[in-house]
Amino acid sequence: VRADVRAAFAHLGDASARHRVPVTVVLLPNYEQVSRGARLAVQAAVAEDARAAGLDVCDVCDAFRAWPDKPALFIPDKHFSDVGNRLLLAELIAHLKRTDPGATDLPDPAGVRP
């Protein structure tokens, strides 16, 4: 499976460079990783492979793990809730602003943060 991910990222990295379109891979934690501290091994491997292919990586795992009300981040089926999605959006906007200071058309992350 990892070889397939690496190959897919290599193709995506090539297309990104060829067409001058930046690509950001967003690393998402799951319920067990946020609420129970499960390892982030998959995210670490994906980040390594994405960066090796020249892709940008936005890792929101620490922000989710640091959130004080972890149950509020999820709905009963363990998908992100409105609060979780707003946290994700705020972290992604902050990341894009850090990586592209010229991205002045993006909203203030504090304005979307839950």
KEVO-616360 format. One line per 10 residues: number of its first residue (from 1); their letters; for each residue x, y negated, z of N, C-alpha, C, O. Coordinates in Angstrom, 2 decimals. Atoms other than C-alpha are relative to their C-alpha. Layout:
BEGIN
NUM) a) X Y Z X Y Z X Y Z X Y Z  ...
end
This chain:
BEGIN
1) vradvraafa) 0.83 1.20 0.00 0.00 0.00 0.00 0.87 -1.26 0.00 0.58 -2.23 -0.70  -0.84 1.20 -0.08 2.77 -2.43 0.87 0.63 -0.32 -1.36 0.76 -1.48 -1.72  -0.57 0.23 1.33 4.35 -1.95 -2.55 -1.02 -0.66 -0.92 -0.67 -1.51 -1.74  1.06 0.62 0.80 1.01 -2.85 -4.13 -0.18 -1.47 0.37 -0.37 -2.32 -0.50  0.12 1.40 -0.45 0.77 -6.01 -2.01 1.17 -0.81 -0.53 0.98 -1.92 -1.03  -1.17 0.71 0.51 4.30 -6.99 -2.95 -0.12 -0.26 -1.50 0.21 -1.35 -1.97  0.16 0.17 1.45 3.56 -6.43 -6.65 -1.06 -1.07 -0.30 -0.87 -1.90 -1.19  1.06 1.00 0.22 0.34 -8.47 -6.44 0.52 -1.40 0.32 0.26 -2.35 -0.42  -0.56 1.30 -0.37 2.14 -11.30 -4.64 1.04 -0.46 -1.02 1.12 -1.65 -1.32  -0.99 0.37 1.01 4.96 -11.21 -7.19 -0.69 -0.57 -1.24 -0.25 -1.58 -1.79
11) hlgdasarhr) 0.76 0.50 1.16 2.44 -11.64 -10.03 -0.63 -1.36 0.31 -0.62 -2.27 -0.52  0.62 1.27 -0.41 0.65 -14.39 -8.12 1.05 -1.10 0.10 0.81 -2.23 -0.33  -1.09 0.97 -0.09 3.94 -16.14 -7.37 0.48 -0.44 -1.37 0.74 -1.62 -1.59  -0.41 0.34 1.37 4.95 -15.97 -11.03 -1.03 -0.92 -0.66 -0.67 -1.92 -1.28  1.06 0.82 0.60 1.59 -17.37 -12.16 -0.04 -1.38 0.64 -0.25 -2.39 -0.05  -0.01 1.28 -0.71 1.76 -20.08 -9.51 1.11 -0.90 -0.53 0.90 -2.08 -0.80  -1.14 0.77 0.50 5.20 -21.18 -10.68 -0.19 -0.39 -1.47 0.09 -1.52 -1.86  0.16 0.24 1.44 4.38 -20.87 -14.38 -1.02 -1.11 -0.28 -0.83 -1.93 -1.18  1.06 0.98 0.23 1.23 -22.98 -14.12 0.07 -1.20 0.95 -0.77 -2.09 0.91  -0.21 1.08 -0.96 2.55 -25.26 -11.36 -1.24 -0.24 0.87 -1.65 -1.38 1.09
21) vpvtvvllpn) 1.16 0.05 -0.89 -0.41 -24.46 -9.13 0.40 0.66 1.31 0.65 1.87 1.34  -0.41 -0.60 -1.26 0.45 -23.96 -5.48 -1.05 0.99 0.53 -2.25 0.81 0.33  0.86 -1.02 -0.58 -0.97 -20.92 -3.71 0.34 0.11 1.48 1.51 0.21 1.86  -0.17 -0.18 -1.44 -1.48 -20.66 0.04 -0.70 1.28 0.42 -1.89 1.46 0.16  0.56 -1.22 -0.57 -2.01 -17.27 1.68 -0.34 -0.32 1.46 0.52 -0.75 2.23  0.45 0.30 -1.36 -4.05 -17.68 4.87 -0.06 1.30 0.79 -0.75 2.25 0.40  -0.02 -1.17 -0.87 -3.37 -15.17 7.64 -1.08 -0.15 1.06 -1.08 -1.09 1.85  1.13 0.03 -0.93 -6.51 -14.41 9.64 0.14 1.09 1.05 0.47 2.23 0.72  0.01 -1.04 -1.02 -6.62 -12.60 12.96 -1.37 0.65 0.08 -2.37 0.04 -0.30  1.30 -0.64 -0.21 -9.33 -10.07 13.73 -0.41 -0.11 1.47 0.34 -0.65 2.29
31) yeqvsrgarl) 0.55 0.12 -1.36 -11.45 -9.80 16.86 0.95 0.58 1.05 1.20 -0.05 2.07  -0.87 -0.65 -0.98 -9.12 -7.37 18.64 1.30 -0.77 0.21 1.83 -0.80 1.32  -1.23 0.76 -0.12 -6.08 -9.51 17.93 -0.21 -1.28 0.80 0.69 -1.72 1.52  0.29 1.23 -0.73 -7.75 -12.61 19.34 -0.41 0.31 1.44 0.13 -0.27 2.38  0.58 -0.21 -1.33 -9.68 -11.19 22.27 0.79 0.98 0.87 0.73 0.90 2.10  -0.71 -1.04 -0.77 -7.46 -8.26 23.28 1.50 -0.03 -0.16 2.20 0.80 0.43  -1.44 0.12 0.17 -4.01 -9.35 22.17 0.64 1.10 -0.83 1.83 1.36 -0.69  -0.56 -1.04 0.86 -3.59 -6.57 19.60 1.11 -0.60 -0.88 1.11 -1.80 -1.17  -1.14 0.44 0.79 -0.42 -6.77 17.53 -0.42 -0.62 -1.34 -1.47 -0.29 -1.90  0.23 0.67 1.28 -0.24 -8.95 14.43 0.94 0.56 -1.07 1.49 -0.19 -1.88
41) avqaavaeda) -0.96 -0.64 0.90 1.84 -6.44 12.46 -0.37 -0.19 -1.47 0.50 -0.46 -2.30  0.42 0.15 1.39 -0.21 -6.64 9.26 0.26 -1.44 -0.47 0.77 -1.66 -1.56  -0.21 1.40 0.37 -0.11 -10.44 9.26 1.49 -0.30 -0.18 1.86 -1.05 -1.09  -1.45 0.22 0.13 3.68 -10.40 9.81 0.52 0.56 -1.32 1.33 -0.09 -1.99  -0.43 -0.62 1.26 4.18 -8.05 6.86 -0.50 -0.80 -1.20 0.23 -1.02 -2.15  0.57 0.79 1.10 1.85 -10.05 4.62 0.74 -1.33 -0.14 1.04 -1.77 -1.25  -0.73 1.27 0.04 3.61 -13.30 5.57 1.37 0.18 -0.64 1.79 -0.62 -1.48  -1.34 -0.28 0.55 7.02 -11.80 4.78 -0.08 0.21 -1.51 0.73 -0.35 -2.26  0.12 -0.30 1.43 5.87 -10.50 1.40 -0.46 -1.23 -0.79 0.01 -1.45 -1.91  0.47 1.20 0.70 4.05 -13.71 0.47 1.14 -1.01 -0.16 1.33 -1.57 -1.24
51) raagldvcdv) -1.12 0.96 0.08 7.04 -15.90 1.30 1.07 0.49 -0.97 1.66 -0.30 -1.71  -0.99 -0.56 0.92 9.36 -13.55 -0.60 -0.40 -0.24 -1.45 0.46 -0.33 -2.32  0.51 0.25 1.36 7.17 -14.14 -3.66 -0.12 -1.49 -0.30 -0.61 -1.88 -1.37  0.05 1.44 0.21 7.43 -17.91 -3.23 -1.33 -0.64 0.31 -1.59 -1.77 -0.10  1.32 0.54 -0.34 3.94 -18.38 -1.84 0.04 -0.68 1.36 0.83 -0.31 2.24  0.17 0.69 -1.27 2.98 -20.74 0.95 -0.84 0.88 0.93 -1.71 1.61 0.47  0.75 -0.79 -0.97 1.66 -19.14 4.15 -0.53 -0.92 1.10 0.21 -1.70 1.68  0.65 0.71 -1.09 -0.81 -20.65 6.61 -0.44 1.04 1.02 -1.35 1.83 0.76  0.30 -0.98 -1.04 -0.90 -18.62 9.83 -0.82 -0.67 1.10 -0.31 -1.51 1.84  0.89 0.59 -1.00 -3.88 -19.51 12.03 -0.14 0.86 1.25 -0.93 0.54 2.14
61) cdafrawpdk) 0.16 -0.95 -1.10 -3.43 -16.60 14.45 0.24 -0.62 1.37 -0.53 -0.38 2.30  -0.29 0.61 -1.30 -1.84 -18.63 17.25 -1.11 -0.94 0.45 -1.45 -0.97 1.63  1.09 0.91 -0.37 -4.61 -21.23 17.14 -1.21 0.77 0.53 -1.85 0.35 1.49  1.13 -0.82 -0.47 -7.25 -18.51 17.50 0.32 0.63 1.35 -0.54 0.68 2.22  -0.36 -0.63 -1.27 -5.36 -16.77 20.29 0.04 -1.00 1.14 -0.19 -0.63 2.29  -0.07 1.04 -1.03 -4.96 -20.06 22.15 -1.36 -0.61 0.34 -1.49 -1.33 1.33  1.32 0.60 -0.22 -8.65 -20.97 21.90 -0.55 0.46 1.36 -0.55 1.66 1.63  0.40 -0.39 -1.36 -10.05 -21.04 25.46 -1.25 0.86 0.09 -1.37 1.68 1.00  1.25 -0.76 -0.04 -13.49 -19.59 24.67 -0.02 0.98 -1.18 -0.72 0.76 -2.17  -0.15 -0.94 1.10 -12.60 -16.60 22.52 -1.32 0.61 -0.49 -1.48 0.76 -1.70
71) palfipdkhf) 1.27 -0.55 0.51 -16.13 -15.08 22.40 -0.75 -0.97 -0.92 -1.51 -0.54 -1.78  0.69 0.99 0.83 -17.37 -18.33 20.84 0.51 0.01 -1.44 -0.15 -0.53 -2.33  -0.57 -0.03 1.34 -15.15 -17.68 17.81 -0.64 1.03 -0.92 -0.43 1.01 -2.13  0.53 -1.13 0.77 -17.12 -14.61 16.71 -1.50 0.16 0.18 -2.06 -0.18 1.23  1.40 -0.41 -0.11 -20.66 -13.51 15.96 0.00 1.48 0.39 1.05 2.11 0.37  0.01 -1.39 -0.50 -21.81 -10.07 17.19 0.65 1.03 -0.92 1.19 2.03 -0.42  -0.64 -1.00 0.88 -20.54 -8.24 14.08 1.49 -0.24 -0.16 2.14 0.41 -0.98  -1.44 0.32 -0.07 -17.06 -9.72 14.76 0.52 -0.85 -1.14 1.73 -1.03 -1.26  -0.41 1.01 0.97 -17.00 -12.11 11.81 0.09 -1.34 0.74 -0.45 -1.49 1.83  -0.13 1.32 -0.63 -16.10 -15.73 12.57 -1.36 -0.67 0.11 -2.20 -0.58 -0.78
81) sdvgnrllla) 1.20 0.81 -0.24 -18.86 -17.88 14.03 0.22 -1.38 -0.62 1.25 -1.63 -1.26  -0.16 1.38 0.43 -19.44 -21.52 13.16 1.23 -0.61 0.68 2.00 -1.31 0.03  -1.17 0.52 -0.73 -16.87 -22.39 15.84 1.28 0.57 -0.60 2.23 -0.17 -0.84  -1.17 -0.62 0.60 -14.38 -19.89 14.39 0.30 -0.54 -1.38 1.47 -0.78 -1.71  -0.21 0.53 1.34 -14.89 -21.16 10.86 0.46 -1.45 0.03 1.27 -1.86 -0.80  -0.45 1.40 -0.12 -14.49 -24.78 11.95 1.45 -0.06 0.47 2.21 -0.91 0.02  -1.39 -0.06 -0.43 -11.27 -23.88 13.77 0.90 0.38 -1.18 1.95 -0.22 -1.39  -0.74 -0.42 1.19 -10.06 -22.10 10.63 0.16 -1.18 -0.96 1.27 -1.44 -1.45  -0.06 1.14 0.91 -10.91 -25.13 8.48 0.95 -1.08 0.52 1.75 -1.61 -0.25  -0.87 1.03 -0.58 -9.18 -27.55 10.86 1.47 0.41 -0.12 2.32 -0.42 -0.45
91) eliahlkrtd) -1.38 -0.48 0.09 -6.03 -25.40 10.93 0.49 -0.01 -1.45 1.64 -0.37 -1.71  -0.39 0.00 1.40 -5.99 -25.03 7.14 0.25 -1.43 -0.50 1.23 -1.68 -1.19  -0.20 1.40 0.41 -6.42 -28.78 6.59 1.30 -0.54 0.59 2.07 -1.20 -0.10  -1.23 0.47 -0.64 -3.65 -29.52 9.10 1.23 0.58 -0.71 2.22 -0.12 -0.93  -1.11 -0.65 0.72 -1.37 -27.03 7.32 0.22 -0.67 -1.36 1.36 -0.98 -1.72  -0.14 0.61 1.33 -2.08 -28.53 3.89 0.54 -1.42 0.11 1.32 -1.85 -0.74  -0.53 1.35 -0.20 -1.41 -32.03 5.21 1.49 0.04 0.35 2.25 -0.84 -0.07  -1.43 -0.13 -0.34 1.93 -30.86 6.67 0.83 0.37 -1.23 1.94 -0.12 -1.40  -0.77 -0.47 1.15 2.99 -29.16 3.44 -0.08 -0.96 -1.19 0.75 -0.90 -2.09  0.14 0.96 1.10 1.77 -31.95 1.14 -0.43 -1.35 0.59 -1.62 -1.65 0.65
101) pgatdlpdpa) 0.33 1.29 -0.60 1.98 -35.39 2.77 -0.80 -0.91 -0.93 -1.44 -1.86 -0.46  0.77 0.80 0.95 0.44 -36.83 -0.40 -1.47 0.39 -0.07 -2.24 -0.22 -0.82  1.39 -0.48 0.04 -2.82 -34.96 0.26 -0.88 -0.90 0.86 -1.45 -0.46 1.86  0.76 0.97 -0.79 -4.56 -38.08 1.51 -1.51 0.16 -0.15 -2.27 -0.43 0.62  1.43 -0.17 0.22 -7.93 -36.97 0.17 -0.61 1.06 0.93 -1.82 1.26 0.93  0.52 -1.00 -0.94 -8.22 -34.24 2.82 -0.52 -0.69 1.25 0.02 -1.71 1.66  0.54 0.61 -1.22 -10.32 -34.99 5.90 0.97 0.15 1.17 1.90 0.95 1.12  -0.77 -0.11 -1.23 -8.81 -35.51 9.33 -0.36 1.32 0.67 -1.54 1.57 0.93  0.31 -1.28 -0.65 -8.49 -32.05 10.95 -0.78 -0.16 1.30 -1.61 0.69 1.64  0.72 0.21 -1.28 -9.74 -33.50 14.25 -1.49 -0.20 -0.25 -2.31 0.09 0.62
111) gvrp) 1.40 0.24 0.32 -12.98 -34.43 12.50 -0.79 1.27 -0.26 -2.02 1.24 -0.19  0.69 -1.26 0.26 -13.80 -30.80 11.68 0.24 1.01 1.11 -0.43 2.04 1.17  -0.34 -0.93 -1.09 -12.27 -29.14 14.75 -1.20 0.14 0.94 -1.85 -0.84 1.28  1.15 -0.20 -0.90 -14.89 -27.55 16.99 0.21 -0.64 1.36 -0.66 -0.56 2.22
end
